[in-house]
Amino acid sequence: MARSLHMMAFGPLFIRSRGGEAVPVTGISVEVKRRPRVHRAWWVAAVTFVAIVGAAAFRATPSVLIDPLQGEFGWSRGTIGAAVSVNLVLYGLTSPFSAALMERFGIRRVVAVALLLVAAGSGLTVFMNAAWQLVLLWGVVVGLGTGSMALALVATITSRWFVKRRGLVTGVLTAAGAAGQLVFLPLVASIVDDGEWRVAALTVAFTALAVVPFVWWLMRDRPEDVGVHAYGADGPSPVVAVSGGAGAAAGRALKVLFSAARTREFWLLAGAFAICGASTNGLMGTHFVPAAHDHGMPLTAAASLLAVIGVVDIVGTIGSGWLTDRFDSRRLLWVYYVLRGVSLLFLPSLFAQAVEPPMFFFILFYGLDWVATVPPTIALCRERFGDADAPVVFGWVLGAHQVGAGAVAVLGGVARDRFGDYNLAWYAAGVLCAAAAFMSLMVRPARGASQAPVAA
């Protein structure tokens, strides 16, 4: 009978009488809805991955443009670092407001506009001739664009579209930035090495523009928009209604901040993540290539090493997401920060004209830890502050991450100008990572929360 129901679902329903005659059944409504082979959440995650890769094209650019800009315009590394600093800080401070804007105007609109800002800011740099223009375009315009697609987007997508596999998906989407770095850093470095930094800037602009149609075609704001539930959910997800315009969205972001800031856990997470930003984007992302170049290493070789970090980080971040589904996030963060700090203390002794085996080992080791901190940090925000507020809270925590990154982007350049090398910056970052490790352990688990999550 069950087989007959399946076969006759799209026509009249019949049963057989004792005499073998087919008798139509009336008064029974049978609705069979064929499930898609691939849940729509995975398509949304895929286009989010592509969007983050497109935005990451710019993330690969500043470190390889420092020397060409200094050579052409005579700007100091501290001045160029200031533009990178503004970008990094706005990248973080825009994030919580972008999360609220996504609630008000939708993910698709916010991400599309953000990509257009990245394209405009990068493309217009070919016309600049003063340092303030670099700060305006690199710092403000691109900072606002990349900030609107920051990791708060990852938190929003995983909170809305996934119940199962959240940690794994968070790891994959976080790794998108590293994937973008892998794709674009060697390409941009090769173009710059040929003396064509303006071509590199235009390449970034066209890349960001190319992603916009995919976002508009495939991105959707909520599972209910396409008649499904979140992946692994038994019912519809709660909807946070934000009425009014951008001002209302900004008000919600500030309201969530004021509420979260009353807790010790928010400040511990924000402080640890500020050190995370200082020791990754601010120091390694901005100054590793020029530091290696100071020791005689060719620009393309140094950029390729940074790209290898991106390759290894894909493995490390996805693995971190898998571990976050299974183990206590606080202990994972402790391990990550301790290992990162130890590796940075050894780095100054590894620079040389050629890539020696110890440096390559450092790149592999450090790369596994590059942004492995993101999945457990998002998980702790969700655990402590709930699914509805977690994207906005994480946006503010990410803001602290970028403030730390921006401060070290400037201070690293100043240290190089003042002392002639980056050694002080590497040692200071290593010590700070130890502090971040203990701050992470001090985060109290939510009442009733399991110490070791069960994999979904």
C-alpha positions in Angstrom: 0.0 0.0 0.0 2.8 2.4 0.9 4.4 1.7 -2.5 1.1 2.4 -4.3 0.8 5.7 -2.4 4.2 6.7 -3.6 3.6 5.8 -7.2 0.1 7.4 -7.4 0.9 10.6 -5.5 0.5 12.9 -8.5 -2.8 11.4 -9.8 -6.1 10.0 -8.4 -5.6 7.5 -5.5 -7.0 3.9 -6.1 -7.2 0.8 -3.9 -8.1 -2.7 -5.0 -11.3 -4.4 -3.9 -11.4 -8.0 -2.9 -12.6 -8.7 -6.5 -9.5 -7.1 -7.9 -11.3 -4.0 -9.2 -9.6 -0.7 -8.9 -11.8 1.6 -6.8 -11.1 5.4 -6.5 -10.7 6.7 -3.0 -12.3 10.1 -2.3 -12.1 12.4 0.7 -8.5 11.7 1.3 -5.9 14.4 0.5 -2.5 13.2 -0.1 0.4 15.7 -0.4 3.8 14.4 -1.3 6.6 17.0 -1.6 9.8 15.9 -3.1 12.8 17.0 -1.2 15.7 18.5 -3.1 18.8 16.4 -3.3 20.9 19.2 -1.8 19.5 21.4 0.9 19.4 25.0 0.0 21.5 25.9 2.9 24.5 24.4 1.2 24.0 26.6 -1.9 23.8 29.7 0.3 27.0 28.6 2.0 28.7 28.1 -1.3 27.8 31.6 -2.6 28.9 33.1 0.7 32.2 31.3 0.3 32.6 32.9 -3.2 31.7 36.3 -1.9 34.3 36.1 0.9 36.9 34.9 -1.6 36.1 37.9 -3.8 36.6 40.3 -0.9 39.8 38.6 0.1 41.4 39.7 -3.2 42.0 43.0 -1.5 43.1 41.4 1.7 46.0 40.0 -0.3 47.1 43.3 -1.7 48.5 45.7 1.0 51.5 43.7 2.0 52.9 43.5 -1.5 52.2 47.1 -2.3 54.1 48.7 0.6 57.5 48.7 -1.2 56.1 49.9 -4.6 54.2 52.7 -3.0 57.2 53.7 -0.9 59.4 53.7 -4.0 57.0 55.7 -6.2 55.6 58.3 -3.8 58.3 58.3 -1.0 55.8 57.5 1.7 57.2 56.0 4.9 56.1 52.5 6.0 54.4 54.2 9.0 52.3 56.3 6.7 51.3 53.3 4.5 50.7 51.3 7.7 48.3 54.0 8.8 46.1 53.5 5.8 46.1 49.7 6.4 45.3 50.4 10.0 42.2 52.5 9.1 41.1 49.7 6.8 41.6 47.0 9.5 39.8 49.1 12.2 36.8 49.9 9.9 36.7 46.3 8.8 36.0 45.4 12.4 33.9 48.3 13.6 31.6 48.0 10.5 30.9 44.3 11.3 28.3 44.6 14.1 26.4 47.3 12.2 26.5 45.2 9.0 25.0 42.3 11.0 22.1 44.5 12.1 21.8 45.9 8.5 21.5 42.3 7.2 18.5 41.9 9.6 16.9 45.1 8.3 17.7 45.1 4.6 18.7 41.5 3.9 22.0 39.7 3.4 21.8 39.8 -0.4 21.6 43.6 -0.6 24.3 44.3 2.0 26.8 41.9 0.5 26.2 43.2 -3.1 26.7 46.8 -2.0 29.8 45.8 0.0 31.4 44.2 -3.1 30.7 47.4 -5.1 32.5 49.4 -2.4 35.6 47.1 -2.5 35.6 47.5 -6.3 35.3 51.3 -6.2 37.9 51.8 -3.5 40.5 49.5 -5.1 39.9 50.8 -8.7 40.2 54.4 -7.8 43.6 54.0 -6.2 45.2 54.1 -9.7 44.4 57.8 -9.8 45.8 58.7 -6.3 48.8 61.0 -5.8 48.7 61.9 -2.1 48.8 59.9 1.1 45.4 61.2 2.3 43.8 59.6 -0.8 45.4 56.3 0.1 43.8 56.5 3.6 40.5 57.5 2.1 40.4 54.7 -0.6 42.3 51.9 1.1 41.3 52.8 4.6 37.7 54.1 4.5 36.0 52.9 1.3 37.5 49.4 1.1 37.4 49.1 4.9 33.6 49.7 4.9 33.2 47.3 2.0 35.2 44.4 3.5 33.8 45.1 6.9 30.3 44.5 5.6 31.4 41.1 4.6 33.5 40.4 7.7 33.1 37.3 9.8 29.8 38.6 11.1 28.5 37.4 7.8 29.7 33.9 8.6 28.0 34.1 12.0 24.8 35.3 10.4 24.7 32.6 7.7 25.5 29.8 10.1 23.0 31.0 12.7 20.1 31.4 10.2 20.8 28.5 7.8 22.3 25.7 9.9 21.5 23.9 13.1 23.6 20.8 12.4 27.2 21.2 11.2 27.5 24.8 12.4 31.1 24.4 13.5 32.2 22.7 10.3 30.4 25.3 8.1 31.9 28.1 10.2 35.3 26.7 9.6 34.8 26.3 5.9 33.5 29.9 5.4 36.2 31.3 7.6 38.7 29.5 5.4 37.3 31.4 2.4 39.5 34.3 3.3 42.5 32.1 3.3 41.4 30.6 0.0 41.2 34.1 -1.5 44.6 34.8 -0.2 45.9 31.6 -1.8 44.4 32.6 -5.2 45.3 36.2 -5.3 48.5 36.8 -3.4 50.9 35.1 -5.8 49.0 36.7 -8.7 49.1 40.2 -7.2 52.8 39.8 -6.2 53.7 38.7 -9.7 52.0 41.7 -11.2 53.6 44.1 -8.8 57.0 42.5 -9.4 56.7 43.5 -13.0 56.2 47.1 -11.9 52.5 47.2 -12.5 50.9 47.9 -9.1 48.0 49.7 -10.8 47.1 46.6 -12.8 47.1 44.7 -9.5 44.6 47.2 -8.0 42.4 47.0 -11.1 42.5 43.1 -10.9 41.1 43.3 -7.4 38.3 45.7 -8.5 37.2 43.5 -11.4 37.3 40.4 -9.2 34.9 42.0 -6.6 32.6 43.1 -9.4 32.5 39.6 -10.9 31.1 38.1 -7.7 28.1 40.5 -7.5 25.8 38.6 -10.0 26.3 35.3 -8.2 25.3 36.9 -4.9 22.2 38.4 -6.4 21.2 35.2 -8.1 21.8 32.6 -5.4 21.9 34.3 -2.0 18.7 34.3 0.1 18.1 35.9 3.5 16.4 33.1 5.4 15.4 29.5 4.8 11.7 30.4 5.0 12.2 32.6 1.9 12.5 29.5 -0.2 10.0 27.3 1.8 12.5 25.3 3.9 13.8 25.1 7.4 17.4 25.6 8.5 19.6 22.5 7.9 19.0 20.1 10.7 16.1 22.2 12.2 12.7 20.8 13.2 10.9 24.0 12.7 11.2 27.6 11.5 14.0 29.8 13.0 13.2 32.8 15.2 13.1 36.0 13.3 14.5 39.2 14.7 12.4 42.0 13.3 14.1 45.4 12.8 11.7 48.1 11.6 12.8 51.4 10.3 15.9 52.3 8.3 19.6 52.1 8.8 19.2 54.1 12.0 17.1 51.4 13.5 19.7 48.8 12.5 22.4 50.8 14.1 20.3 51.2 17.2 19.9 47.4 17.5 23.7 47.0 17.1 24.3 49.4 20.0 21.6 47.9 22.1 23.2 44.5 21.8 26.6 46.0 22.6 25.3 47.7 25.8 23.7 44.4 26.9 26.8 42.2 26.2 29.2 44.7 27.7 27.7 44.2 31.1 29.2 40.6 31.1 32.8 39.6 31.9 32.7 37.1 29.1 32.3 39.7 26.4 35.4 41.6 27.5 37.4 38.4 27.8 36.4 37.3 24.3 37.0 40.8 22.9 40.4 41.1 24.5 41.6 37.7 23.4 40.4 38.4 19.9 42.1 41.8 19.8 45.4 39.9 20.4 44.4 37.5 17.7 44.1 40.3 15.2 47.3 41.9 16.4 49.2 38.7 15.8 47.7 37.8 12.4 46.3 40.5 10.1 48.0 43.4 11.9 51.5 41.9 12.1 51.9 38.9 9.8 49.4 40.0 7.1 50.8 43.5 6.9 54.5 43.2 7.7 55.7 39.6 7.0 56.4 40.3 3.3 58.4 43.5 3.8 60.2 41.9 6.8 61.3 39.0 4.7 62.3 41.4 1.9 64.5 43.3 4.5 66.5 40.1 4.8 67.1 39.8 1.1 64.2 37.4 0.2 62.6 38.2 -3.2 59.2 39.8 -3.0 57.5 37.0 -4.9 59.1 34.3 -2.6 57.9 36.1 0.5 54.4 36.6 -0.9 54.3 32.9 -1.9 55.1 32.0 1.8 52.2 34.1 3.0 50.0 32.3 0.4 51.2 29.0 1.7 49.9 30.1 5.1 46.6 30.6 3.4 46.7 27.0 2.0 47.5 25.5 5.3 44.9 27.7 7.1 42.1 26.2 5.0 42.9 22.8 6.5 43.5 24.3 10.0 40.3 26.3 10.1 38.0 23.6 8.7 39.6 21.2 11.2 39.0 23.7 14.0 35.3 23.9 13.0 35.1 20.1 13.2 36.8 20.2 16.6 34.4 22.9 17.8 31.5 20.6 17.2 33.1 18.1 19.6 35.2 19.8 22.3 35.2 22.7 24.7 35.8 25.9 22.7 37.7 27.5 25.6 40.3 24.8 25.7 40.7 24.9 22.0 41.4 28.6 22.1 44.0 28.1 24.9 45.9 25.6 22.7 45.7 27.8 19.6 47.0 30.9 21.3 49.8 29.1 23.1 51.1 27.5 19.9 50.9 30.7 18.0 52.8 32.6 20.6 55.6 30.1 20.7 56.0 30.1 16.9 56.2 33.9 16.8 59.0 34.0 19.3 61.1 31.8 17.0 60.3 33.7 13.8 63.0 36.5 13.9 65.8 33.9 13.8 64.3 32.2 10.7 64.5 35.1 8.1 67.1 34.6 5.4 67.7 35.4 1.7 66.4 31.9 0.7 63.5 29.8 2.1 65.3 27.4 4.4 63.5 24.3 5.9 63.0 25.9 9.4 61.1 28.8 7.8 59.0 26.5 5.8 58.2 24.5 8.9 57.2 27.7 10.7 54.8 28.6 7.7 53.1 25.2 8.0 52.8 25.3 11.7 51.7 28.9 11.9 49.3 28.5 9.0 47.3 25.8 10.8 46.6 28.4 13.5 46.0 31.5 11.4 42.3 31.9 11.9 41.5 28.6 13.7 40.4 30.8 16.6 37.2 31.9 14.7 35.0 28.8 14.9 35.4 28.4 18.7 35.0 32.2 19.3 31.7 32.3 17.3 30.6 29.2 19.2 31.2 30.9 22.5 29.3 34.0 21.4 26.4 31.8 20.4 26.5 29.8 23.7 26.8 32.9 25.9 24.4 35.3 24.1 22.0 33.2 22.1 21.4 32.6 18.4 19.6 35.9 17.8 22.2 38.2 19.2 25.3 36.1 18.5 26.1 37.6 15.0 25.9 41.1 16.4 27.9 40.3 19.5 30.5 38.5 17.4 30.6 41.6 15.2 31.7 43.7 18.2 34.2 41.0 19.2 35.5 41.1 15.6 35.7 44.9 16.0 38.1 44.4 18.9 40.1 42.0 16.7 40.5 44.6 14.0 41.4 47.4 16.5 44.2 45.1 17.7 45.2 44.5 14.1 45.1 48.2 13.2 47.2 49.2 16.2 49.9 46.7 15.3 49.8 47.5 11.6 50.9 51.1 12.6 53.2 50.1 15.5 54.9 47.5 13.5 55.7 50.0 10.8 56.8 52.6 13.4 59.1 50.0 15.0 60.7 49.2 11.7 61.3 52.9 11.0 62.7 53.4 14.5 64.8 50.3 15.1 65.5 49.1 11.5 63.9 45.7 12.0 60.7 44.1 13.2 62.1 42.0 16.0 60.4 43.8 18.8 57.1 43.4 17.1 57.5 39.6 16.8 58.5 39.2 20.4 55.7 41.4 21.8 53.1 39.5 19.7 54.3 36.2 21.1 54.0 37.4 24.7 50.5 38.8 24.0 49.3 35.4 22.7 50.1 33.9 26.1 47.8 36.4 27.7 45.1 35.6 25.1 45.3 31.9 26.0 44.6 32.5 29.7 41.8 35.0 28.9 40.1 32.3 26.9 40.2 29.8 29.8 38.6 32.4 32.0 35.4 32.5 30.0 32.8 30.8 32.1 30.6 28.2 30.3 27.0 29.1 30.0 24.8 27.7 32.7 23.7 24.2 31.7 26.0 24.1 28.7 27.9 21.0 27.9 31.7 21.1 28.1 32.1 18.9 25.1 29.5 19.5 22.4 28.1 16.4 20.7 28.7 16.4 16.9 25.6 16.8 14.9 
